[in-house]
Amino acid sequence: MRVLIIGATGLLGKALLGEWDFDEVTGASSRDADIREPAQLRALFARVRPEWTVLAAAYTDVDGCEKHPELAHRVNCVGAGNVARTARECGSQLMFLSTDYVFDGKKPLPYETDDPVAPMSVYGRTKAAGEAAVREILPEACIARTSWLFGVAGKCFPNTILRLAETQRELSVVADQRGSPTFNRDLARAIMQLCRAGVRGTVHVTNSGDCSWYEFAQELVRGAGLTEVIVKSICTDESSRPAARPKNSVLSNGSLQRLYGISLRTWQEAVRVYLHEKRHDCLVQERRALAVSAGERVMNAEGGKS
């Protein structure tokens, strides 16, 4: 099967390229094709001839979208429609990655795939509009919603918390927003399985369980052994963020197990794996830095010989 990953340099895209096996997989970034430009997409699809396309490219900076709504619309809505139209023209199946932020958070229970969307932010509204555009253009496409994505390399909540913990002994984290943290490698493997199963319609794909950002941060700090760091809980109103966030954006992934036999491990287990990989990644970087430093010393010493 020929697979095209659009957004291959992002947090999910890198994991998809790393986890996907046995198929012919091509990764594309904005340098290969800007999804806002149909002509560039047509050239990319003609070159790759994908049987499955995974659209993981998006403008995901929630607060940035509030400041730049037109850009968010062009990427998250118009761009999604362009990809769906090109996929239809080329006979490719499509999976569009969407978000828990299409919901307003007022439901006390986890959100089901058929619950009505009611986004609170520019980001949520443009992703919901992208969903609608994809469904209209390519009704047999898959909309895969996920939430609170994290991974070892890239911009995400855990990496921010661990970076701040290096210099701060007290971290203030919002405790009145709940969601399902989702490890990028677990999500990537689930997407691979869903594509091979020929998935259509809307699915929710997250790690099992849910928590608040505060509980997420506590788990990270505890798992990293940062006993001297205190995590303090605050309310959303105290966080002063430009974009509104849903208080509850937990996604129900029961249909994932029921229809496709796919079950992701708990978010706590995923955090433990993340921390293990993070430590390994840090050790590798330290060794590389030491090797470069040693090499420079040797070169300087040789350069000083007469």
Wavefront OBJ file of the C-alpha trace (Angstrom):
o trace
v 0.000 0.000 0.000
v 1.293 3.460 -0.921
v 0.823 5.937 1.917
v 1.312 9.698 1.918
v 1.851 11.490 5.249
v 1.196 15.235 4.930
v 2.708 17.056 7.895
v 5.609 14.635 8.222
v 7.824 16.974 10.254
v 5.269 17.528 13.027
v 4.839 15.774 16.356
v 2.527 13.134 14.861
v 4.076 13.058 11.401
v 7.496 12.040 12.698
v 5.922 9.264 14.766
v 3.948 8.020 11.755
v 7.107 7.778 9.664
v 8.901 5.986 12.502
v 6.151 3.506 13.337
v 4.645 2.658 9.941
v 5.983 -0.613 8.577
v 5.527 -2.946 5.590
v 3.998 -0.266 3.344
v 5.492 2.260 0.919
v 5.358 5.439 3.001
v 6.212 8.939 1.784
v 6.422 11.899 4.130
v 5.726 15.423 2.905
v 6.243 18.742 4.676
v 5.227 22.270 3.713
v 8.442 22.449 1.687
v 7.141 19.652 -0.522
v 3.634 21.078 -0.860
v 1.733 23.910 0.807
v -1.773 22.561 1.465
v -3.136 26.035 0.772
v -1.967 25.680 -2.847
v -3.977 23.132 -4.931
v -1.405 23.049 -7.747
v 1.351 22.001 -5.344
v -0.875 19.270 -3.929
v -1.727 17.940 -7.377
v 1.978 17.698 -8.224
v 2.689 15.883 -4.942
v -0.150 13.381 -5.423
v 0.875 12.755 -9.047
v 4.380 11.936 -7.880
v 3.430 9.681 -4.928
v 0.144 8.187 -6.249
v -1.053 7.378 -2.696
v -3.706 4.812 -1.916
v -4.034 6.300 1.575
v -3.345 9.888 2.610
v -3.018 10.963 6.246
v -3.427 14.708 6.732
v -1.548 15.529 9.928
v -0.607 19.080 8.913
v -2.402 21.892 10.751
v -1.959 25.206 12.502
v -2.165 23.796 16.043
v -1.032 26.778 18.144
v -4.336 27.371 19.941
v -3.452 30.862 21.161
v -1.693 31.691 17.902
v -4.896 30.924 16.021
v -6.701 33.586 18.084
v -4.129 36.130 16.962
v -4.056 34.964 13.335
v -7.585 33.725 12.496
v -7.225 34.136 8.732
v -4.091 31.985 8.655
v -5.819 29.387 10.835
v -8.761 29.304 8.423
v -6.543 29.009 5.368
v -4.568 26.094 6.809
v -7.094 24.188 8.923
v -10.176 24.610 6.730
v -9.221 25.623 3.196
v -6.107 23.447 3.276
v -8.075 20.429 4.480
v -10.586 20.937 1.670
v -7.781 21.186 -0.880
v -6.290 17.876 0.299
v -9.697 16.156 0.262
v -10.388 17.413 -3.263
v -6.992 16.259 -4.525
v -7.398 12.868 -2.825
v -10.789 12.443 -4.523
v -9.320 13.348 -7.919
v -6.466 10.854 -7.457
v -8.558 8.034 -5.967
v -6.834 8.105 -2.577
v -8.537 7.320 0.704
v -8.097 10.045 3.315
v -7.693 10.355 7.069
v -8.003 13.868 8.470
v -6.612 14.426 11.971
v -8.883 16.593 14.098
v -9.161 17.624 17.722
v -11.088 17.452 20.984
v -11.343 21.257 20.825
v -14.267 21.006 18.392
v -16.379 20.528 21.571
v -17.347 23.184 24.117
v -16.628 21.097 27.223
v -20.091 21.451 28.759
v -20.909 17.746 28.593
v -20.159 15.991 31.930
v -19.334 12.690 30.203
v -16.750 11.775 27.534
v -17.682 12.962 24.055
v -18.945 10.397 21.544
v -18.182 10.588 17.836
v -21.732 11.695 16.975
v -22.042 14.435 19.612
v -22.679 17.872 18.056
v -19.623 20.095 17.795
v -19.599 23.531 19.442
v -16.040 24.932 19.335
v -15.044 27.758 21.677
v -11.873 29.010 19.961
v -10.628 29.976 16.516
v -8.574 26.790 16.468
v -11.608 24.658 17.315
v -13.830 26.466 14.817
v -11.345 26.118 11.954
v -10.812 22.409 12.681
v -14.582 21.843 12.831
v -14.911 23.679 9.521
v -12.136 21.488 8.139
v -14.055 18.393 9.212
v -17.170 19.683 7.452
v -15.238 20.482 4.267
v -13.654 17.014 4.178
v -17.005 15.285 4.697
v -18.657 17.312 1.945
v -15.909 16.736 -0.606
v -15.019 13.152 0.304
v -17.873 11.530 2.283
v -16.010 8.228 2.655
v -13.035 9.924 4.378
v -12.105 9.277 8.001
v -12.095 12.039 10.608
v -9.819 10.935 13.451
v -10.084 13.156 16.528
v -7.399 13.010 19.179
v -6.368 15.081 22.195
v -3.455 16.398 24.256
v -0.807 14.952 21.956
v 2.711 14.516 23.342
v 6.002 12.953 22.339
v 9.725 13.020 23.060
v 10.744 15.408 20.274
v 8.634 18.465 19.578
v 6.504 21.124 21.214
v 4.095 19.614 23.738
v 2.958 19.964 27.350
v 5.315 17.370 28.928
v 8.395 18.824 27.250
v 7.404 22.286 28.459
v 6.828 21.066 32.032
v 10.171 19.264 32.191
v 11.990 22.260 30.735
v 10.414 24.634 33.259
v 11.219 22.206 36.085
v 14.924 22.618 35.305
v 14.863 26.215 36.587
v 11.667 26.562 38.644
v 10.815 24.889 41.934
v 7.098 25.701 41.727
v 4.895 25.201 38.670
v 1.336 26.540 38.414
v -0.882 24.312 36.263
v -4.591 24.464 35.387
v -6.666 21.910 37.306
v -10.182 22.530 35.935
v -9.680 21.290 32.349
v -9.846 17.558 31.656
v -8.737 15.556 28.643
v -6.991 12.393 27.513
v -3.210 12.684 27.032
v -2.191 10.814 23.894
v 1.316 9.547 23.138
v 2.269 10.237 19.523
v 3.718 6.770 18.908
v 0.590 5.056 20.238
v -1.585 7.270 18.046
v 0.628 6.552 15.021
v 0.269 2.791 15.432
v -3.501 3.107 15.806
v -3.721 5.225 12.646
v -1.725 2.614 10.745
v -4.130 -0.120 11.880
v -7.190 1.973 11.013
v -5.945 2.713 7.505
v -5.250 -0.952 6.883
v -8.800 -1.703 8.091
v -10.215 0.770 5.564
v -11.770 2.999 8.238
v -14.460 5.528 7.294
v -16.480 8.058 9.241
v -15.478 9.619 12.560
v -13.345 7.929 15.203
v -11.861 9.063 18.502
v -8.299 7.901 19.135
v -6.671 8.601 22.506
v -4.817 6.781 25.218
v -7.115 5.297 27.864
v -8.190 7.318 30.879
v -8.328 11.047 31.500
v -6.895 13.694 33.813
v -6.496 17.422 34.330
v -3.437 19.336 33.167
v -2.517 19.567 36.862
v -2.685 15.775 37.294
v -0.754 15.335 34.050
v 2.012 17.603 35.348
v 2.075 15.807 38.710
v 2.549 12.462 36.957
v 5.382 13.869 34.850
v 7.225 15.453 37.771
v 6.804 12.361 39.951
v 7.869 9.994 37.167
v 10.931 12.101 36.408
v 11.977 11.944 40.063
v 11.814 15.711 40.514
v 10.953 15.519 44.199
v 11.988 19.124 44.849
v 9.491 20.538 42.323
v 6.034 21.511 43.616
v 3.063 21.496 41.227
v 0.446 24.040 42.269
v -3.132 23.884 40.955
v -4.792 26.984 39.518
v -8.110 27.736 37.790
v -8.490 28.509 34.088
v -9.341 32.126 34.914
v -5.915 32.516 36.518
v -4.017 31.289 33.470
v -4.670 34.359 31.263
v -4.597 32.539 27.911
v -5.983 34.279 24.782
v -8.041 31.284 23.590
v -10.910 29.705 25.506
v -10.470 26.020 26.350
v -13.184 23.433 27.051
v -13.411 22.353 30.697
v -14.071 18.769 29.604
v -12.690 17.529 26.291
v -12.377 13.845 27.149
v -13.074 11.753 24.047
v -14.802 8.409 24.294
v -12.803 5.850 22.325
v -15.123 2.918 23.042
v -16.039 2.573 19.368
v -12.347 2.137 18.552
v -12.277 -1.131 20.496
v -15.797 -2.184 19.550
v -15.516 -1.641 15.784
v -11.819 -2.136 15.103
v -10.434 -4.064 18.079
v -7.938 -1.296 18.829
v -7.192 -0.374 22.435
v -4.511 2.089 23.513
v -2.714 1.735 26.841
v -3.447 4.115 29.705
v -2.013 7.603 29.561
v -0.032 6.862 32.752
v 1.684 3.903 31.076
v 2.386 6.079 28.048
v 3.947 8.739 30.290
v 6.311 6.141 31.765
v 7.421 5.103 28.270
v 7.789 8.747 27.271
v 9.990 9.500 30.285
v 12.163 6.436 29.608
v 12.646 7.510 25.991
v 13.239 11.105 27.065
v 16.054 10.018 29.396
v 17.592 7.906 26.638
v 17.335 10.801 24.187
v 19.066 13.126 26.670
v 21.887 10.612 27.182
v 22.397 10.293 23.429
v 22.560 14.078 23.045
v 25.039 14.362 25.931
v 27.289 11.711 24.381
v 27.168 13.465 21.022
v 28.062 16.771 22.674
v 30.991 15.126 24.478
v 32.187 13.514 21.250
v 32.049 16.850 19.408
v 33.881 18.562 22.271
v 36.570 15.868 22.303
v 36.946 16.138 18.543
v 37.376 19.893 18.753
v 40.077 19.498 21.421
v 41.966 17.044 19.231
v 41.746 19.367 16.221
v 42.917 22.338 18.290
v 45.835 20.313 19.674
v 46.858 19.156 16.216
v 46.520 22.673 14.878
v 48.950 23.881 17.553
v 51.768 21.545 16.483
v 54.768 23.088 14.782
l 1 2 3 4 5 6 7 8 9 10 11 12 13 14 15 16 17 18 19 20 21 22 23 24 25 26 27 28 29 30 31 32 33 34 35 36 37 38 39 40 41 42 43 44 45 46 47 48 49 50 51 52 53 54 55 56 57 58 59 60 61 62 63 64 65 66 67 68 69 70 71 72 73 74 75 76 77 78 79 80 81 82 83 84 85 86 87 88 89 90 91 92 93 94 95 96 97 98 99 100 101 102 103 104 105 106 107 108 109 110 111 112 113 114 115 116 117 118 119 120 121 122 123 124 125 126 127 128 129 130 131 132 133 134 135 136 137 138 139 140 141 142 143 144 145 146 147 148 149 150 151 152 153 154 155 156 157 158 159 160 161 162 163 164 165 166 167 168 169 170 171 172 173 174 175 176 177 178 179 180 181 182 183 184 185 186 187 188 189 190 191 192 193 194 195 196 197 198 199 200 201 202 203 204 205 206 207 208 209 210 211 212 213 214 215 216 217 218 219 220 221 222 223 224 225 226 227 228 229 230 231 232 233 234 235 236 237 238 239 240 241 242 243 244 245 246 247 248 249 250 251 252 253 254 255 256 257 258 259 260 261 262 263 264 265 266 267 268 269 270 271 272 273 274 275 276 277 278 279 280 281 282 283 284 285 286 287 288 289 290 291 292 293 294 295 296 297 298 299 300 301 302 303 304 305 306
